[in-house]
Amino acid sequence: ILEEIANENIDTLKIFKINIDENPMTPQKFGVRGIPTLMLFKDGNLVDTKVGSLPKSALETWIKSSL
């Protein structure tokens, strides 16, 4: 679903996935307590976080309302 959203918004949105096993300091830095954790950044600043999976329509709504 994330790849679909990224492809549909290629000019305005970038989606990155991080493997926490390969990057163990990242979850600590951002206080990640559950997987999946979705974080929205705007201009390099964290603007919102969601824990758990969401259907595509809910993800799109969340992204649009947060950015």
N, CA, C and O atoms as a GROMACS GRO file, in nm:
protein
  268
    1ILE      N    1   0.084  -0.119   0.000
    1ILE     CA    2   0.000   0.000   0.000
    1ILE      C    3   0.088   0.125   0.000
    1ILE      O    4   0.058   0.221  -0.071
    2LEU      N    5   0.195   0.124   0.078
    2LEU     CA    6   0.283   0.241   0.083
    2LEU      C    7   0.347   0.268  -0.052
    2LEU      O    8   0.361   0.384  -0.093
    3GLU      N    9   0.385   0.162  -0.122
    3GLU     CA   10   0.444   0.181  -0.255
    3GLU      C   11   0.343   0.238  -0.352
    3GLU      O   12   0.378   0.321  -0.436
    4GLU      N   13   0.218   0.195  -0.344
    4GLU     CA   14   0.112   0.250  -0.429
    4GLU      C   15   0.095   0.399  -0.402
    4GLU      O   16   0.089   0.479  -0.496
    5ILE      N   17   0.087   0.436  -0.276
    5ILE     CA   18   0.070   0.577  -0.240
    5ILE      C   19   0.189   0.658  -0.288
    5ILE      O   20   0.172   0.769  -0.340
    6ALA      N   21   0.309   0.605  -0.273
    6ALA     CA   22   0.430   0.675  -0.320
    6ALA      C   23   0.425   0.696  -0.471
    6ALA      O   24   0.455   0.804  -0.519
    7ASN      N   25   0.386   0.593  -0.545
    7ASN     CA   26   0.380   0.603  -0.692
    7ASN      C   27   0.271   0.700  -0.737
    7ASN      O   28   0.287   0.768  -0.838
    8GLU      N   29   0.162   0.706  -0.665
    8GLU     CA   30   0.051   0.796  -0.701
    8GLU      C   31   0.082   0.942  -0.666
    8GLU      O   32   0.019   1.033  -0.720
    9ASN      N   33   0.178   0.964  -0.578
    9ASN     CA   34   0.212   1.100  -0.534
    9ASN      C   35   0.361   1.126  -0.554
    9ASN      O   36   0.424   1.192  -0.471
   10ILE      N   37   0.417   1.076  -0.661
   10ILE     CA   38   0.562   1.077  -0.683
   10ILE      C   39   0.622   1.218  -0.681
   10ILE      O   40   0.738   1.234  -0.645
   11ASP      N   41   0.546   1.320  -0.719
   11ASP     CA   42   0.598   1.457  -0.723
   11ASP      C   43   0.591   1.528  -0.588
   11ASP      O   44   0.658   1.630  -0.569
   12THR      N   45   0.512   1.476  -0.494
   12THR     CA   46   0.490   1.549  -0.369
   12THR      C   47   0.524   1.471  -0.243
   12THR      O   48   0.522   1.527  -0.133
   13LEU      N   49   0.555   1.343  -0.257
   13LEU     CA   50   0.570   1.259  -0.139
   13LEU      C   51   0.681   1.157  -0.160
   13LEU      O   52   0.695   1.100  -0.268
   14LYS      N   53   0.759   1.134  -0.056
   14LYS     CA   54   0.861   1.029  -0.058
   14LYS      C   55   0.835   0.937   0.060
   14LYS      O   56   0.814   0.983   0.173
   15ILE      N   57   0.836   0.808   0.034
   15ILE     CA   58   0.815   0.711   0.140
   15ILE      C   59   0.942   0.628   0.155
   15ILE      O   60   0.996   0.576   0.058
   16PHE      N   61   0.988   0.617   0.279
   16PHE     CA   62   1.108   0.541   0.310
   16PHE      C   63   1.073   0.433   0.411
   16PHE      O   64   0.993   0.454   0.502
   17LYS      N   65   1.134   0.318   0.393
   17LYS     CA   66   1.118   0.208   0.488
   17LYS      C   67   1.254   0.184   0.552
   17LYS      O   68   1.357   0.185   0.485
   18ILE      N   69   1.252   0.162   0.683
   18ILE     CA   70   1.378   0.138   0.755
   18ILE      C   71   1.368   0.002   0.823
   18ILE      O   72   1.271  -0.028   0.892
   19ASN      N   73   1.470  -0.079   0.803
   19ASN     CA   74   1.480  -0.207   0.870
   19ASN      C   75   1.542  -0.181   1.008
   19ASN      O   76   1.659  -0.145   1.018
   20ILE      N   77   1.462  -0.199   1.113
   20ILE     CA   78   1.511  -0.164   1.246
   20ILE      C   79   1.617  -0.261   1.298
   20ILE      O   80   1.695  -0.227   1.387
   21ASP      N   81   1.622  -0.382   1.241
   21ASP     CA   82   1.728  -0.475   1.280
   21ASP      C   83   1.863  -0.427   1.229
   21ASP      O   84   1.965  -0.448   1.294
   22GLU      N   85   1.863  -0.363   1.113
   22GLU     CA   86   1.987  -0.311   1.053
   22GLU      C   87   2.020  -0.170   1.102
   22GLU      O   88   2.133  -0.124   1.087
   23ASN      N   89   1.921  -0.102   1.160
   23ASN     CA   90   1.938   0.036   1.208
   23ASN      C   91   1.883   0.048   1.350
   23ASN      O   92   1.783   0.116   1.371
   24PRO      N   93   1.946  -0.018   1.448
   24PRO     CA   94   1.889  -0.023   1.583
   24PRO      C   95   1.882   0.110   1.657
   24PRO      O   96   1.806   0.121   1.753
   25MET      N   97   1.955   0.210   1.616
   25MET     CA   98   1.951   0.340   1.685
   25MET      C   99   1.830   0.423   1.643
   25MET      O  100   1.785   0.509   1.718
   26THR      N  101   1.776   0.399   1.524
   26THR     CA  102   1.664   0.478   1.474
   26THR      C  103   1.539   0.464   1.561
   26THR      O  104   1.480   0.566   1.596
   27PRO      N  105   1.496   0.344   1.597
   27PRO     CA  106   1.378   0.334   1.684
   27PRO      C  107   1.396   0.405   1.818
   27PRO      O  108   1.303   0.467   1.868
   28GLN      N  109   1.515   0.396   1.875
   28GLN     CA  110   1.543   0.466   2.001
   28GLN      C  111   1.530   0.616   1.982
   28GLN      O  112   1.470   0.685   2.064
   29LYS      N  113   1.588   0.665   1.875
   29LYS     CA  114   1.588   0.809   1.849
   29LYS      C  115   1.446   0.866   1.841
   29LYS      O  116   1.420   0.977   1.888
   30PHE      N  117   1.355   0.789   1.780
   30PHE     CA  118   1.219   0.838   1.759
   30PHE      C  119   1.116   0.776   1.853
   30PHE      O  120   0.996   0.800   1.837
   31GLY      N  121   1.161   0.697   1.950
   31GLY     CA  122   1.069   0.641   2.048
   31GLY      C  123   0.974   0.537   1.991
   31GLY      O  124   0.860   0.526   2.037
   32VAL      N  125   1.018   0.461   1.893
   32VAL     CA  126   0.933   0.358   1.833
   32VAL      C  127   0.912   0.246   1.933
   32VAL      O  128   1.008   0.191   1.988
   33ARG      N  129   0.784   0.212   1.957
   33ARG     CA  130   0.752   0.107   2.052
   33ARG      C  131   0.674  -0.007   1.988
   33ARG      O  132   0.654  -0.111   2.051
   34GLY      N  133   0.630   0.010   1.865
   34GLY     CA  134   0.554  -0.094   1.796
   34GLY      C  135   0.583  -0.092   1.648
   34GLY      O  136   0.629   0.008   1.592
   35ILE      N  137   0.557  -0.206   1.584
   35ILE     CA  138   0.582  -0.217   1.440
   35ILE      C  139   0.452  -0.264   1.375
   35ILE      O  140   0.391  -0.359   1.424
   36PRO      N  141   0.409  -0.202   1.268
   36PRO     CA  142   0.476  -0.091   1.201
   36PRO      C  143   0.448   0.042   1.269
   36PRO      O  144   0.341   0.063   1.328
   37THR      N  145   0.543   0.131   1.261
   37THR     CA  146   0.526   0.269   1.304
   37THR      C  147   0.544   0.356   1.181
   37THR      O  148   0.645   0.346   1.111
   38LEU      N  149   0.447   0.440   1.156
   38LEU     CA  150   0.451   0.532   1.041
   38LEU      C  151   0.475   0.672   1.093
   38LEU      O  152   0.408   0.717   1.186
   39MET      N  153   0.571   0.741   1.033
   39MET     CA  154   0.603   0.877   1.075
   39MET      C  155   0.600   0.969   0.954
   39MET      O  156   0.652   0.936   0.848
   40LEU      N  157   0.540   1.084   0.973
   40LEU     CA  158   0.537   1.185   0.868
   40LEU      C  159   0.632   1.298   0.904
   40LEU      O  160   0.629   1.351   1.014
   41PHE      N  161   0.715   1.332   0.808
   41PHE     CA  162   0.808   1.444   0.824
   41PHE      C  163   0.778   1.549   0.719
   41PHE      O  164   0.747   1.517   0.604
   42LYS      N  165   0.786   1.674   0.759
   42LYS     CA  166   0.770   1.785   0.666
   42LYS      C  167   0.885   1.882   0.692
   42LYS      O  168   0.905   1.925   0.806
   43ASP      N  169   0.959   1.915   0.588
   43ASP     CA  170   1.075   2.003   0.600
   43ASP      C  171   1.173   1.953   0.707
   43ASP      O  172   1.234   2.032   0.778
   44GLY      N  173   1.186   1.820   0.716
   44GLY     CA  174   1.281   1.760   0.810
   44GLY      C  175   1.232   1.747   0.952
   44GLY      O  176   1.305   1.699   1.039
   45ASN      N  177   1.109   1.790   0.978
   45ASN     CA  178   1.054   1.783   1.114
   45ASN      C  179   0.943   1.679   1.123
   45ASN      O  180   0.860   1.668   1.033
   46LEU      N  181   0.943   1.603   1.230
   46LEU     CA  182   0.838   1.504   1.253
   46LEU      C  183   0.707   1.577   1.280
   46LEU      O  184   0.700   1.660   1.371
   47VAL      N  185   0.602   1.547   1.202
   47VAL     CA  186   0.474   1.614   1.221
   47VAL      C  187   0.365   1.523   1.276
   47VAL      O  188   0.269   1.571   1.336
   48ASP      N  189   0.379   1.391   1.259
   48ASP     CA  190   0.278   1.300   1.313
   48ASP      C  191   0.330   1.157   1.307
   48ASP      O  192   0.419   1.124   1.229
   49THR      N  193   0.273   1.073   1.394
   49THR     CA  194   0.312   0.933   1.403
   49THR      C  195   0.188   0.847   1.421
   49THR      O  196   0.094   0.885   1.492
   50LYS      N  197   0.187   0.732   1.358
   50LYS     CA  198   0.080   0.632   1.375
   50LYS      C  199   0.147   0.497   1.399
   50LYS      O  200   0.247   0.465   1.335
   51VAL      N  201   0.092   0.419   1.489
   51VAL     CA  202   0.142   0.285   1.514
   51VAL      C  203   0.035   0.187   1.470
   51VAL      O  204  -0.082   0.200   1.505
   52GLY      N  205   0.076   0.088   1.392
   52GLY     CA  206  -0.017  -0.013   1.342
   52GLY      C  207  -0.047   0.008   1.195
   52GLY      O  208  -0.017   0.112   1.138
   53SER      N  209  -0.105  -0.093   1.136
   53SER     CA  210  -0.137  -0.084   0.994
   53SER      C  211  -0.274  -0.020   0.974
   53SER      O  212  -0.362  -0.028   1.059
   54LEU      N  213  -0.289   0.045   0.861
   54LEU     CA  214  -0.412   0.113   0.825
   54LEU      C  215  -0.450   0.078   0.682
   54LEU      O  216  -0.362   0.048   0.602
   55PRO      N  217  -0.579   0.079   0.648
   55PRO     CA  218  -0.617   0.060   0.509
   55PRO      C  219  -0.571   0.180   0.425
   55PRO      O  220  -0.546   0.288   0.478
   56LYS      N  221  -0.562   0.160   0.295
   56LYS     CA  222  -0.510   0.263   0.205
   56LYS      C  223  -0.585   0.395   0.220
   56LYS      O  224  -0.523   0.501   0.228
   57SER      N  225  -0.717   0.391   0.224
   57SER     CA  226  -0.794   0.516   0.232
   57SER      C  227  -0.763   0.592   0.361
   57SER      O  228  -0.753   0.715   0.360
   58ALA      N  229  -0.747   0.520   0.471
   58ALA     CA  230  -0.714   0.585   0.598
   58ALA      C  231  -0.573   0.643   0.595
   58ALA      O  232  -0.549   0.751   0.649
   59LEU      N  233  -0.480   0.572   0.533
   59LEU     CA  234  -0.342   0.624   0.518
   59LEU      C  235  -0.342   0.752   0.437
   59LEU      O  236  -0.278   0.849   0.476
   60GLU      N  237  -0.413   0.752   0.325
   60GLU     CA  238  -0.417   0.870   0.240
   60GLU      C  239  -0.479   0.989   0.313
   60GLU      O  240  -0.429   1.101   0.302
   61THR      N  241  -0.584   0.966   0.386
   61THR     CA  242  -0.649   1.072   0.463
   61THR      C  243  -0.553   1.126   0.568
   61THR      O  244  -0.540   1.248   0.584
   62TRP      N  245  -0.487   1.037   0.640
   62TRP     CA  246  -0.392   1.078   0.744
   62TRP      C  247  -0.279   1.159   0.685
   62TRP      O  248  -0.243   1.263   0.740
   63ILE      N  249  -0.222   1.114   0.574
   63ILE     CA  250  -0.112   1.186   0.511
   63ILE      C  251  -0.157   1.325   0.467
   63ILE      O  252  -0.089   1.424   0.496
   64LYS      N  253  -0.269   1.334   0.399
   64LYS     CA  254  -0.318   1.463   0.350
   64LYS      C  255  -0.352   1.559   0.463
   64LYS      O  256  -0.326   1.679   0.452
   65SER      N  257  -0.408   1.508   0.571
   65SER     CA  258  -0.445   1.596   0.682
   65SER      C  259  -0.325   1.643   0.762
   65SER      O  260  -0.329   1.748   0.825
   66SER      N  261  -0.217   1.565   0.759
   66SER     CA  262  -0.098   1.600   0.836
   66SER      C  263   0.000   1.687   0.760
   66SER      O  264   0.079   1.759   0.821
   67LEU      N  265  -0.004   1.682   0.630
   67LEU     CA  266   0.090   1.760   0.550
   67LEU      C  267   0.020   1.875   0.484
   67LEU      O  268   0.083   1.953   0.413
   0.00000   0.00000   0.00000
